[in-house]
Amino acid sequence: MLPVPYFHLVFTLPHDLNGLIAAAPRSLYETLFAAVSATPTEFAANPRHLGGVSAFSVVLHT
């Protein structure tokens, strides 16, 4: 671990969306990953919060 502050964020989907994801997994996962990556990026860029550039990894657990 690097000697820097870090945060662990978890984004979950409601179970009710499983059928929709099964019907069009690629487009829905692309949309999900775009939203999940945009959220911490915008948060980190805001001077009110961090005012910087974030780095992160995104992992899909199924």
ZIJO-V945393 format. One record per residue. RES is the residue in one letter. OMEGA is omega in radians with two decimals (NA if undefined). Layout:
res->(RES/RES)
omega->(OMEGA/OMEGA)
//
This chain:
res->(M/L/P/V/P/Y/F/H/L/V/F/T/L/P/H/D/L/N/G/L/I/A/A/A/P/R/S/L/Y/E/T/L/F/A/A/V/S/A/T/P/T/E/F/A/A/N/P/R/H/L/G/G/V/S/A/F/S/V/V/L/H/T)
omega->(3.05/3.13/3.14/3.08/3.09/-3.13/3.08/3.13/3.10/3.07/-3.13/3.08/3.06/3.13/-3.12/-3.13/-3.10/3.13/3.12/3.13/3.12/-3.11/-3.10/-3.01/-3.06/-3.10/3.14/3.10/3.07/3.11/3.12/-3.13/3.09/3.14/-3.11/3.12/-3.14/-3.07/3.13/3.11/3.12/3.12/-3.11/-3.10/-3.11/-3.14/3.12/-3.10/-3.10/-3.12/-3.11/3.14/-3.13/3.00/-3.10/3.03/3.12/-3.12/3.10/3.05/3.14/NA)
//
